[in-house]
Amino acid sequence: MDKRGDETAPHLLEGALGCGNSREFSRLQPQGVLLILFQSCAMRSLTKHIKYRQRMRLPPRTRPGCVRILALHVLAIAGLVGALAAPAWRDYENKSDDWYRSADGRRITENILSWQSPLGSWPKNLDTTAKPFSGDANTVKGTFDNGATTGELRFLARAFRATKDHRNQQAFLKGVDHIFEAQYPTGGWPQSYPPGNQYHRHISFNDDAMVRLMEFLREVAASADYDFIDSARRKTAQEKFDSGIQCILKCQIVVNGKLTVWCAQHDEVDYRPRPARTFELVSLSGAESAGILQLLMSLDRPGPEVIRAVNAGAEWFKSAQLAGIRQVILNGDKRILQDTNASPLGARFYEIESNRPIFSGRDGVKKYDIAEIEPERRNGYAWYGAWGQRVAGSYAKWQRNWLESNAAATNTIRLVIVGDSTVCNYSDNEPTRGWGQFIQGFFNDSVRVINLAKSGRSTKTFIDEGLWQNALNEMPNFVLIQFGHNDSHGPGRPESTDAATSYKEYLRRYIDDARASGATLLLVTPMCRRIFSPDGKLTDALGPYANAMKEVAAERKVGVIDLHSTSGELFQKLGEAGSAELANKAGDRTHFNEKGARAMAELVMKELPAVEPSLRQLLK
């Protein structure tokens, strides 16, 4: 972004064409965009001029007068296109060594060297290959924005490999060290360094600035193209990259307990989403989040946190797609039309609380309709784009590749069990057993059962104590969850929840988190307590919790094993005396000995194949 506002060619184009960033701008040739630039700039100029004359109560311009204004802009923009055509590294990366050693190659190399700032970076929106800089080097304002610096560094690295000119190596190392120094302790990068005290200081995902830096550092750390760099710097590059990944994960915005995506800028200290220019409000950013997800999906060995971030981000993009509309330009003005046959669009910015698309003019007032902001901003910015389609395509491929590689690496399916004392593992010297201890025996060797249930926990405390996060860190393929006994304790107890409200909310959290991690979650209703009335009938104290769980399962479309019903039928059939034979000790109406726990495991596994058919082939 530019502190002068939107007065640069990349931003004009992203508004006129829907280009999301300067990478897309660099693909365009000046001849092909001249008319578009003219249209955008001229309209803006005329709008400002007309408002000025109205404010000053001057008579309106005649039509010839307006034409003269437009003619002046044609000449101005023609010069602007030539001056702001930023160099593209891909135009040079496949050049031969001989070319870099040629007069033309050396000339361009000298030009690039002349534009490097004293700190090590390069300016943006300038073709640093076209001609040498002849002014005071101290006036060069380097940046990481709009593709600046990383392209020049790649060029110099290639030039050094071909020519062995150590000036290229020294300039390259100076730029790399500058990038190292610019990283915040929190892992992010500002738009430029030193960052100043304006919005440029924030962690800048805008226009993929931070993503580009991280892609470059990954190359420096691992690519053979950079073998000329000392090992200490290459190690630092990897450390800086890893720190950047952690920053990205910490910046991902949580809404109502659910991971979503990212803002275009985040606070460099506490990771909060932050605004930039007056029309760039705090929001969920479709454009920038797409680039972040592409980076995360490119990681070779994604850990559990990255997998959750990717799954949650892809899920958000799916929910944020806008169907049935099409963006067009009519008489130089962007319009949104209804079109049931149009491909889905995504908005640039979404309100964090409601997930509604938002727009803003230079007055900084939030609007929910692009038509409500002034023409200059409406047509001078990329408010809609196909970012969601790009994410969907990459995500589908990532899912296939990651699942295949993970299966090949582990050769196992991981089934995690979560629950309370009726489910958890016990040592051999204890009389108590949980049904989770006996599930492994039902599966063949391709399944590994990990029982993380813990005594005394409820849906609430299992999350509060970080135990649920530990379960997700196991990267499960399937999760079985049974809670209810401790949730039903009296109000005021730290573990208690209300069956109709908070119990349901916690179950939804488990479902959403499991889905975000890529796991299939199955609910297990809490088995009955073995408490009988004087007439020999089994009481049903946990019925409200079992029913609440089934309601959530239907609502969220997840499988549910109704252990509450099947255990109740078994206990009623056995009667009070027969049920007592399943207890871990005399008088205990809740916990089980081995016979009782095995009986519960059999009831669970009897229903499991019907509830989740994909597991049937994995049974013994």
C-alpha positions as CSV (number, residue, x, y, z in Angstrom):
1,M,0.0,0.0,0.0
2,D,1.1,3.6,-0.5
3,K,0.9,6.4,2.0
4,R,-0.3,8.7,-0.7
5,G,-3.5,6.7,-0.9
6,D,-4.4,4.9,-4.1
7,E,-2.5,7.0,-6.6
8,T,-0.4,4.2,-8.0
9,A,-0.9,2.0,-11.0
10,P,-1.3,-1.3,-9.2
11,H,-4.1,0.0,-7.1
12,L,-5.9,1.6,-10.0
13,L,-5.8,-1.7,-11.8
14,E,-6.9,-3.8,-8.9
15,G,-10.0,-1.6,-8.8
16,A,-10.6,-1.6,-12.5
17,L,-9.9,-5.2,-13.2
18,G,-10.4,-6.9,-9.9
19,C,-6.7,-7.7,-9.6
20,G,-6.0,-8.7,-6.0
21,N,-2.4,-7.5,-5.8
22,S,0.6,-6.2,-7.6
23,R,1.6,-9.7,-8.7
24,E,-1.4,-9.7,-11.0
25,F,-0.6,-6.2,-12.1
26,S,2.9,-7.2,-13.1
27,R,1.5,-9.7,-15.6
28,L,-0.2,-6.9,-17.5
29,Q,1.4,-5.0,-20.3
30,P,1.1,-1.2,-20.4
31,Q,-0.5,-1.2,-23.8
32,G,-3.3,-3.5,-22.6
33,V,-4.2,-1.4,-19.5
34,L,-3.9,2.1,-20.8
35,L,-7.6,2.6,-21.4
36,I,-8.5,1.0,-18.0
37,L,-6.1,3.4,-16.2
38,F,-7.5,6.3,-18.1
39,Q,-11.1,5.3,-17.2
40,S,-10.4,5.0,-13.5
41,C,-8.2,8.0,-13.1
42,A,-10.2,10.3,-15.3
43,M,-13.4,9.4,-13.5
44,R,-11.8,10.1,-10.2
45,S,-10.4,13.4,-11.3
46,L,-13.7,14.6,-12.8
47,T,-15.6,13.6,-9.7
48,K,-13.2,15.6,-7.5
49,H,-13.3,18.5,-9.9
50,I,-17.1,18.7,-10.1
51,K,-17.4,18.5,-6.3
52,Y,-14.9,21.2,-5.9
53,R,-16.8,23.5,-8.2
54,Q,-20.0,22.7,-6.4
55,R,-18.4,23.5,-3.0
56,M,-17.0,26.8,-4.3
57,R,-20.4,27.6,-6.0
58,L,-18.7,27.9,-9.4
59,P,-20.7,27.3,-12.6
60,P,-20.4,23.8,-13.9
61,R,-17.8,23.0,-16.6
62,T,-19.0,22.9,-20.1
63,R,-18.6,19.6,-22.0
64,P,-15.5,20.8,-23.9
65,G,-13.9,21.7,-20.6
66,C,-14.5,18.2,-19.3
67,V,-12.9,16.8,-22.4
68,R,-9.8,18.9,-21.9
69,I,-9.5,17.4,-18.4
70,L,-9.8,13.9,-19.8
71,A,-7.2,14.6,-22.5
72,L,-4.7,15.8,-19.9
73,H,-5.1,12.5,-18.0
74,V,-4.5,10.5,-21.1
75,L,-1.1,12.0,-21.4
76,A,-0.4,11.7,-17.7
77,I,-1.4,8.0,-17.5
78,A,0.7,7.1,-20.6
79,G,3.7,8.3,-18.7
80,L,2.6,6.7,-15.5
81,V,2.3,3.2,-17.1
82,G,5.9,3.5,-18.4
83,A,7.3,4.7,-15.1
84,L,5.5,2.3,-12.8
85,A,5.9,-1.0,-14.7
86,A,7.5,-3.0,-11.9
87,P,10.1,-5.6,-12.8
88,A,9.1,-9.2,-12.7
89,W,11.8,-11.8,-11.6
90,R,10.2,-14.5,-13.7
91,D,11.3,-12.5,-16.8
92,Y,14.9,-13.2,-15.9
93,E,15.0,-16.4,-13.8
94,N,15.4,-18.6,-16.9
95,K,18.1,-16.5,-18.5
96,S,21.4,-18.3,-19.2
97,D,24.6,-17.7,-17.4
98,D,25.9,-16.2,-20.6
99,W,23.1,-13.6,-20.6
100,Y,24.0,-12.5,-17.1
101,R,27.6,-12.2,-18.2
102,S,26.6,-10.2,-21.3
103,A,26.6,-6.5,-21.6
104,D,22.8,-6.4,-21.4
105,G,22.8,-8.6,-18.2
106,R,25.5,-6.5,-16.5
107,R,23.8,-3.3,-17.4
108,I,20.5,-4.4,-15.8
109,T,22.5,-5.7,-12.8
110,E,24.1,-2.4,-12.3
111,N,20.7,-0.7,-12.5
112,I,19.3,-2.9,-9.8
113,L,22.4,-2.3,-7.6
114,S,22.0,1.5,-7.9
115,W,18.4,1.4,-6.6
116,Q,19.2,-0.5,-3.3
117,S,18.6,1.7,-0.3
118,P,21.3,2.1,2.3
119,L,19.4,-0.3,4.6
120,G,19.2,-3.0,1.9
121,S,15.7,-2.8,0.4
122,W,14.3,-1.4,-2.9
123,P,11.5,1.0,-3.7
124,K,8.1,-0.2,-5.0
125,N,6.2,0.5,-8.2
126,L,9.5,1.3,-10.1
127,D,11.2,-0.6,-12.8
128,T,14.6,-0.9,-11.1
129,T,16.0,-2.7,-14.2
130,A,15.2,0.1,-16.7
131,K,17.8,2.7,-15.8
132,P,20.2,3.5,-13.0
133,F,19.3,5.7,-10.1
134,S,21.4,8.9,-10.2
135,G,20.2,10.8,-7.2
136,D,21.1,10.7,-3.5
137,A,21.0,7.1,-2.3
138,N,19.7,8.3,1.1
139,T,16.5,9.4,-0.6
140,V,15.7,5.8,-1.8
141,K,12.7,4.5,0.3
142,G,12.8,0.8,0.3
143,T,9.9,-1.4,1.2
144,F,8.5,-5.0,1.1
145,D,5.2,-3.8,-0.3
146,N,3.9,-4.5,-3.8
147,G,6.5,-7.1,-4.6
148,A,9.5,-4.8,-3.9
149,T,12.9,-6.2,-2.7
150,T,12.4,-10.0,-3.0
151,G,12.5,-9.9,-6.8
152,E,15.7,-7.8,-6.9
153,L,17.3,-10.2,-4.4
154,R,16.5,-13.2,-6.5
155,F,18.0,-11.5,-9.5
156,L,21.2,-10.6,-7.7
157,A,21.6,-14.1,-6.4
158,R,21.3,-15.4,-9.9
159,A,23.7,-12.8,-11.2
160,F,26.3,-13.7,-8.6
161,R,26.1,-17.4,-9.5
162,A,26.8,-16.5,-13.1
163,T,29.4,-13.8,-12.8
164,K,31.0,-14.4,-9.3
165,D,30.9,-10.6,-9.0
166,H,31.1,-10.1,-5.2
167,R,29.3,-6.8,-5.3
168,N,26.1,-8.8,-6.2
169,Q,26.8,-11.2,-3.3
170,Q,27.3,-8.3,-0.9
171,A,24.2,-6.5,-2.0
172,F,22.2,-9.7,-1.7
173,L,23.5,-10.4,1.8
174,K,22.7,-6.9,2.9
175,G,19.1,-7.3,1.7
176,V,18.7,-10.6,3.5
177,D,20.1,-9.2,6.7
178,H,17.7,-6.3,6.4
179,I,14.8,-8.8,6.1
180,F,16.1,-10.6,9.2
181,E,16.3,-7.4,11.2
182,A,12.8,-6.2,10.1
183,Q,11.0,-9.2,11.7
184,Y,9.2,-8.4,14.9
185,P,9.7,-10.6,18.0
186,T,6.2,-11.8,17.4
187,G,7.2,-13.2,14.0
188,G,5.6,-10.8,11.6
189,W,6.9,-8.1,9.3
190,P,5.9,-4.5,8.7
191,Q,5.5,-3.1,5.2
192,S,8.9,-1.5,5.5
193,Y,11.7,-1.1,8.0
194,P,12.1,0.9,10.1
195,P,8.4,0.8,10.4
196,G,7.5,4.2,11.6
197,N,4.3,4.9,13.7
198,Q,1.6,4.8,11.1
199,Y,-0.4,1.8,9.9
200,H,2.6,0.6,7.9
201,R,4.1,-0.7,11.2
202,H,1.5,-3.4,11.6
203,I,2.1,-7.0,10.6
204,S,1.3,-6.7,6.9
205,F,-0.4,-9.5,5.1
206,N,-1.8,-6.9,2.7
207,D,-1.1,-7.7,-0.9
208,D,0.8,-10.8,0.3
209,A,3.7,-8.7,1.6
210,M,4.6,-11.1,4.5
211,V,3.8,-14.2,2.5
212,R,6.3,-13.1,-0.2
213,L,9.0,-12.5,2.4
214,M,8.4,-15.9,3.9
215,E,8.5,-17.7,0.5
216,F,11.8,-16.0,-0.2
217,L,13.3,-17.0,3.2
218,R,12.3,-20.6,2.6
219,E,14.2,-20.6,-0.7
220,V,17.2,-19.0,1.0
221,A,17.1,-21.7,3.7
222,A,16.7,-24.8,1.5
223,S,17.2,-24.1,-2.2
224,A,20.5,-25.1,-3.9
225,D,20.4,-21.8,-5.7
226,Y,21.6,-20.2,-2.4
227,D,24.4,-22.5,-1.6
228,F,26.8,-19.5,-1.7
229,I,25.3,-18.2,1.5
230,D,27.0,-19.1,4.8
231,S,25.3,-21.8,6.9
232,A,24.5,-19.5,9.8
233,R,22.4,-17.2,7.6
234,R,20.6,-20.2,6.0
235,K,19.8,-21.5,9.5
236,T,18.5,-18.0,10.5
237,A,16.4,-17.9,7.4
238,Q,14.7,-21.1,8.4
239,E,14.2,-19.9,11.9
240,K,12.7,-16.7,10.7
241,F,10.4,-18.6,8.4
242,D,9.3,-20.9,11.2
243,S,8.6,-17.9,13.5
244,G,6.5,-16.4,10.7
245,I,4.4,-19.5,10.6
246,Q,3.8,-19.3,14.3
247,C,2.8,-15.7,13.9
248,I,0.3,-16.6,11.2
249,L,-1.3,-19.2,13.4
250,K,-1.6,-16.7,16.3
251,C,-3.1,-14.1,14.1
252,Q,-5.9,-16.4,12.8
253,I,-9.1,-14.8,14.0
254,V,-11.5,-16.7,16.3
255,V,-15.2,-15.9,16.1
256,N,-17.5,-17.5,18.7
257,G,-14.9,-20.0,19.6
258,K,-14.2,-21.0,15.9
259,L,-11.1,-20.3,13.8
260,T,-11.8,-18.3,10.7
261,V,-9.2,-16.4,8.6
262,W,-7.1,-13.3,8.8
263,C,-7.3,-9.5,8.7
264,A,-5.0,-7.7,6.1
265,Q,-3.1,-6.2,9.0
266,H,-2.5,-7.4,12.6
267,D,-1.0,-5.8,15.7
268,E,2.7,-6.3,15.9
269,V,2.5,-6.9,19.7
270,D,-0.7,-8.8,20.5
271,Y,-1.8,-10.1,17.0
272,R,-5.2,-8.2,17.1
273,P,-6.7,-7.4,13.7
274,R,-5.9,-3.7,12.8
275,P,-7.1,-1.2,10.2
276,A,-4.9,0.4,7.5
277,R,-6.1,3.2,5.3
278,T,-9.5,4.8,6.1
279,F,-11.3,2.4,3.6
280,E,-9.4,-0.7,4.9
281,L,-11.3,-1.5,8.1
282,V,-10.7,-4.2,10.6
283,S,-12.2,-7.2,8.9
284,L,-11.8,-10.8,7.7
285,S,-9.9,-10.4,4.5
286,G,-10.7,-12.7,1.6
287,A,-7.9,-11.6,-0.6
288,E,-5.0,-11.8,1.9
289,S,-6.3,-14.9,3.6
290,A,-6.2,-16.8,0.3
291,G,-2.4,-16.1,0.1
292,I,-1.8,-17.1,3.7
293,L,-3.7,-20.4,3.2
294,Q,-1.7,-21.1,0.0
295,L,1.5,-20.7,2.0
296,L,0.3,-23.0,4.8
297,M,-0.8,-25.6,2.3
298,S,2.7,-25.6,0.8
299,L,4.4,-26.9,4.0
300,D,5.9,-30.3,3.6
301,R,5.1,-31.7,7.0
302,P,2.1,-29.7,8.5
303,G,1.7,-30.1,12.2
304,P,-1.7,-30.3,14.0
305,E,-2.0,-26.5,14.4
306,V,-1.3,-25.9,10.7
307,I,-3.8,-28.6,9.7
308,R,-6.5,-27.0,11.9
309,A,-5.7,-23.6,10.5
310,V,-6.0,-24.8,6.9
311,N,-9.2,-26.8,7.5
312,A,-10.8,-23.9,9.3
313,G,-9.7,-21.3,6.7
314,A,-11.0,-23.5,3.9
315,E,-14.3,-24.0,5.7
316,W,-14.6,-20.2,6.2
317,F,-14.0,-19.6,2.5
318,K,-16.7,-22.1,1.6
319,S,-19.2,-20.3,3.9
320,A,-18.2,-16.9,2.7
321,Q,-18.8,-17.5,-1.0
322,L,-21.4,-15.2,-2.6
323,A,-23.6,-17.0,-5.1
324,G,-26.0,-15.5,-7.6
325,I,-24.2,-12.2,-8.2
326,R,-21.9,-10.9,-10.9
327,Q,-19.7,-7.8,-11.0
328,V,-19.8,-5.7,-14.2
329,I,-18.6,-2.2,-15.3
330,L,-21.3,-0.1,-16.9
331,N,-20.4,3.3,-18.2
332,G,-17.2,3.3,-16.1
333,D,-19.0,2.3,-12.9
334,K,-18.9,-1.0,-11.0
335,R,-22.2,-2.6,-10.5
336,I,-23.3,-5.8,-8.8
337,L,-26.1,-7.6,-10.7
338,Q,-28.2,-10.6,-9.8
339,D,-27.2,-13.7,-11.9
340,T,-28.1,-17.2,-10.9
341,N,-25.6,-18.6,-13.4
342,A,-22.6,-16.6,-12.3
343,S,-19.6,-18.3,-10.7
344,P,-19.4,-17.5,-6.9
345,L,-17.6,-14.4,-5.9
346,G,-15.9,-13.5,-2.7
347,A,-15.7,-10.1,-1.0
348,R,-12.4,-8.4,-0.2
349,F,-13.5,-7.7,3.4
350,Y,-16.1,-9.3,5.7
351,E,-17.3,-7.9,9.0
352,I,-15.8,-10.1,11.8
353,E,-18.9,-10.4,13.9
354,S,-21.5,-11.1,11.2
355,N,-19.4,-12.4,8.2
356,R,-21.2,-9.8,6.0
357,P,-19.3,-8.2,3.1
358,I,-18.3,-4.6,4.1
359,F,-17.2,-1.6,2.1
360,S,-16.0,1.9,2.9
361,G,-15.1,5.1,1.3
362,R,-12.4,7.5,2.3
363,D,-14.6,8.7,5.1
364,G,-14.1,5.4,6.9
365,V,-17.8,4.7,7.4
366,K,-18.7,1.0,7.1
367,K,-21.3,0.2,4.5
368,Y,-22.9,-3.1,3.5
369,D,-23.5,-2.3,-0.1
370,I,-20.8,-1.3,-2.6
371,A,-23.2,1.1,-4.2
372,E,-23.3,3.2,-1.0
373,I,-19.7,4.3,-1.2
374,E,-18.4,7.1,-3.5
375,P,-17.6,6.3,-7.1
376,E,-13.9,7.0,-6.7
377,R,-13.5,4.3,-4.0
378,R,-16.1,2.0,-5.6
379,N,-14.1,1.9,-8.8
380,G,-10.6,2.3,-7.4
381,Y,-10.3,-0.8,-5.3
382,A,-10.8,-4.6,-5.7
383,W,-13.9,-5.2,-3.6
384,Y,-14.7,-8.6,-5.1
385,G,-12.6,-11.4,-6.4
386,A,-12.4,-15.2,-7.1
387,W,-10.1,-15.8,-4.1
388,G,-12.4,-18.5,-2.7
389,Q,-12.3,-20.6,-5.9
390,R,-8.5,-20.5,-5.8
391,V,-8.5,-21.7,-2.2
392,A,-11.1,-24.4,-3.0
393,G,-9.0,-25.9,-5.8
394,S,-5.8,-25.8,-3.8
395,Y,-7.5,-27.2,-0.7
396,A,-8.9,-30.2,-2.5
397,K,-5.4,-31.1,-3.8
398,W,-3.9,-30.5,-0.4
399,Q,-6.3,-32.8,1.3
400,R,-5.6,-35.6,-1.2
401,N,-1.8,-35.1,-0.9
402,W,-1.7,-34.7,2.8
403,L,-4.0,-37.7,3.6
404,E,-2.0,-39.9,1.2
405,S,1.4,-38.9,2.6
406,N,0.2,-39.1,6.2
407,A,-1.3,-42.6,5.6
408,A,1.9,-43.7,3.9
409,A,4.1,-42.3,6.7
410,T,2.1,-43.9,9.6
411,N,0.2,-46.7,7.9
412,T,-2.4,-46.4,10.7
413,I,-5.8,-44.8,11.3
414,R,-5.8,-42.9,14.6
415,L,-9.0,-43.1,16.7
416,V,-9.0,-40.9,19.7
417,I,-11.5,-41.5,22.6
418,V,-12.5,-38.6,24.8
419,G,-14.6,-38.8,27.9
420,D,-14.8,-39.3,31.7
421,S,-14.2,-41.9,34.3
422,T,-16.6,-44.4,32.7
423,V,-14.4,-44.4,29.6
424,C,-10.8,-43.8,30.7
425,N,-7.9,-46.2,31.2
426,Y,-7.1,-47.6,34.7
427,S,-4.0,-49.5,35.9
428,D,-4.0,-53.2,36.5
429,N,-3.9,-52.9,40.3
430,E,-7.2,-51.0,40.3
431,P,-10.7,-52.7,40.3
432,T,-12.2,-50.0,38.0
433,R,-12.2,-50.2,34.2
434,G,-13.4,-47.9,31.5
435,W,-15.0,-49.1,28.2
436,G,-12.3,-47.1,26.2
437,Q,-9.7,-49.6,27.4
438,F,-11.2,-52.4,25.4
439,I,-11.9,-50.8,22.0
440,Q,-8.5,-51.5,20.5
441,G,-9.3,-55.3,20.6
442,F,-12.1,-54.8,18.1
443,F,-10.0,-53.4,15.3
444,N,-7.3,-54.8,13.1
445,D,-3.7,-53.7,13.2
446,S,-4.3,-50.7,10.8
447,V,-6.1,-48.8,13.6
448,R,-4.5,-47.3,16.6
449,V,-6.8,-46.4,19.5
450,I,-5.7,-43.5,21.8
451,N,-7.8,-43.3,24.9
452,L,-7.4,-39.8,26.4
453,A,-10.6,-39.8,28.6
454,K,-10.0,-38.6,32.1
455,S,-11.8,-39.1,35.3
456,G,-13.9,-36.3,36.7
457,R,-14.1,-34.3,33.5
458,S,-17.1,-32.8,31.8
459,T,-17.6,-31.2,28.3
460,K,-16.5,-27.9,30.0
461,T,-13.5,-28.9,32.1
462,F,-12.0,-31.2,29.4
463,I,-11.7,-28.1,27.2
464,D,-10.7,-25.7,30.0
465,E,-7.8,-27.8,31.1
466,G,-6.4,-28.1,27.6
467,L,-7.1,-31.8,27.4
468,W,-9.2,-31.4,24.2
469,Q,-6.3,-29.5,22.6
470,N,-4.1,-32.5,23.5
471,A,-6.5,-34.8,21.8
472,L,-6.5,-32.7,18.6
473,N,-2.7,-32.7,18.7
474,E,-2.8,-36.4,18.2
475,M,-4.0,-35.6,14.6
476,P,-6.9,-38.2,14.8
477,N,-8.8,-39.5,11.9
478,F,-11.8,-40.3,14.1
479,V,-12.9,-39.1,17.5
480,L,-15.4,-40.8,19.9
481,I,-16.8,-38.5,22.7
482,Q,-18.9,-39.4,25.7
483,F,-19.7,-36.9,28.4
484,G,-22.7,-36.3,30.7
485,H,-22.1,-37.8,34.1
486,N,-20.0,-35.0,35.5
487,D,-21.9,-32.3,33.5
488,S,-25.0,-33.3,35.5
489,H,-23.5,-32.4,38.8
490,G,-25.2,-29.7,40.8
491,P,-25.2,-26.0,39.6
492,G,-22.2,-24.1,41.0
493,R,-19.8,-27.0,40.6
494,P,-16.9,-26.1,38.2
495,E,-17.7,-29.1,35.9
496,S,-21.4,-28.8,35.7
497,T,-23.3,-27.7,32.6
498,D,-26.9,-27.2,31.7
499,A,-28.3,-29.9,29.4
500,A,-30.4,-27.5,27.4
501,T,-27.8,-24.7,26.9
502,S,-24.1,-24.9,27.8
503,Y,-23.8,-28.7,27.4
504,K,-25.0,-28.3,23.8
505,E,-22.7,-25.3,23.2
506,Y,-19.6,-27.3,24.3
507,L,-20.7,-30.3,22.1
508,R,-20.9,-27.9,19.1
509,R,-17.3,-26.7,20.0
510,Y,-16.0,-30.3,19.9
511,I,-17.7,-30.9,16.6
512,D,-16.4,-27.7,15.0
513,D,-12.9,-28.2,16.2
514,A,-12.8,-31.9,15.1
515,R,-14.0,-30.9,11.6
516,A,-11.5,-28.1,11.4
517,S,-8.7,-30.6,12.2
518,G,-10.0,-33.0,9.5
519,A,-11.3,-35.6,11.9
520,T,-14.6,-37.4,11.8
521,L,-16.3,-37.0,15.2
522,L,-18.8,-39.5,16.6
523,L,-20.9,-38.8,19.8
524,V,-21.6,-41.4,22.4
525,T,-24.6,-40.7,24.7
526,P,-23.7,-41.2,28.4
527,M,-24.7,-44.7,29.7
528,C,-27.3,-44.9,32.4
529,R,-26.5,-44.9,36.0
530,R,-27.5,-48.2,37.6
531,I,-30.1,-46.7,40.0
532,F,-33.4,-48.5,40.4
533,S,-36.7,-47.3,41.9
534,P,-38.4,-49.4,44.6
535,D,-40.5,-51.1,42.0
536,G,-37.4,-52.3,40.1
537,K,-37.5,-49.8,37.3
538,L,-34.3,-48.1,36.1
539,T,-34.3,-44.3,36.7
540,D,-33.3,-41.9,34.0
541,A,-31.3,-39.0,35.6
542,L,-29.1,-38.6,32.5
543,G,-31.9,-38.6,30.0
544,P,-31.8,-34.8,29.4
545,Y,-28.1,-35.0,28.6
546,A,-28.5,-37.9,26.2
547,N,-31.4,-36.2,24.5
548,A,-29.4,-33.0,24.2
549,M,-26.5,-34.8,22.6
550,K,-28.8,-36.5,20.0
551,E,-30.4,-33.1,19.2
552,V,-26.9,-31.6,18.5
553,A,-25.9,-34.7,16.5
554,A,-29.0,-34.2,14.3
555,E,-28.4,-30.4,14.0
556,R,-24.7,-30.8,13.1
557,K,-25.2,-34.0,11.1
558,V,-22.8,-36.1,13.0
559,G,-23.1,-39.8,13.9
560,V,-24.3,-40.7,17.4
561,I,-24.0,-44.0,19.3
562,D,-26.9,-44.2,21.7
563,L,-25.2,-45.9,24.6
564,H,-27.7,-44.4,27.0
565,S,-30.6,-46.4,25.4
566,T,-28.7,-49.7,25.0
567,S,-27.1,-49.6,28.4
568,G,-30.5,-48.8,29.9
569,E,-32.1,-51.8,28.2
570,L,-29.2,-54.0,29.4
571,F,-29.5,-52.8,33.0
572,Q,-33.2,-53.2,33.1
573,K,-32.9,-56.7,31.7
574,L,-30.3,-57.6,34.3
575,G,-32.2,-56.0,37.2
576,E,-30.7,-54.3,40.2
577,A,-28.9,-57.5,41.5
578,G,-27.5,-58.4,38.1
579,S,-26.4,-54.9,37.3
580,A,-24.5,-54.8,40.6
581,E,-22.2,-57.5,39.2
582,L,-20.9,-55.0,36.7
583,A,-19.8,-52.5,39.4
584,N,-16.2,-51.8,40.4
585,K,-17.2,-52.0,44.1
586,A,-20.3,-52.5,46.2
587,G,-22.7,-49.6,46.1
588,D,-21.1,-47.8,43.1
589,R,-23.9,-47.2,40.6
590,T,-21.8,-45.5,37.9
591,H,-18.4,-47.1,37.5
592,F,-17.5,-50.6,36.2
593,N,-15.3,-53.5,36.8
594,E,-13.8,-55.3,33.7
595,K,-17.0,-57.3,33.0
596,G,-19.1,-54.1,33.0
597,A,-16.6,-52.1,31.0
598,R,-16.3,-54.8,28.4
599,A,-20.1,-54.9,28.2
600,M,-20.2,-51.2,27.5
601,A,-17.5,-51.5,24.9
602,E,-19.5,-54.3,23.1
603,L,-22.6,-52.0,23.1
604,V,-20.5,-49.2,21.5
605,M,-18.9,-51.4,18.9
606,K,-22.2,-53.0,18.0
607,E,-23.6,-49.7,16.8
608,L,-20.3,-48.2,15.5
609,P,-20.3,-49.9,12.0
610,A,-23.8,-48.7,11.2
611,V,-23.1,-45.1,12.4
612,E,-19.7,-44.9,10.6
613,P,-19.6,-47.5,7.8
614,S,-16.1,-46.5,6.7
615,L,-14.8,-48.2,9.9
616,R,-16.5,-51.5,9.2
617,Q,-13.6,-52.8,7.0
618,L,-11.1,-52.0,9.8
619,L,-12.8,-54.4,12.3
620,K,-11.4,-57.8,13.1
